[in-house]
């Protein structure tokens, strides 16, 4: 994990980085009980330092027992970590669709950050 600016943002390279910081700051997103309750799995890749993919299987009551995929966005500011769903929870039927969306969002975020950095240093 590379610190971009301690007080405004952290650029995450893997979800293991996200999980470690979540545990350190008391965020319960990755707790074993939470993961089991939702039947969650977490992809290893983080796109644009902020976007990653989870999958959930809600049993027969939700999505007919199918596994669905969500894009998540992590932010860390002023010692507080938040993880939000981007779009709809379980929006994607396939892993490939979710990763494609997360990658697109990550590329946009990286491009926007690069333009900001260039403007600030000019």
Secondary structure, 3 states (H helix, E strand, C coil): CEEEECCCEEECCEHHHHHHHHHHCCCCCCCHHHHHHHCCEECCECECCCEEEEEEECCCCCHHHCEEEEEEEEEEECCEEEEEEECCCCCECCHHHHHHHHHHHHHHHHHHHHHHHHHHHC
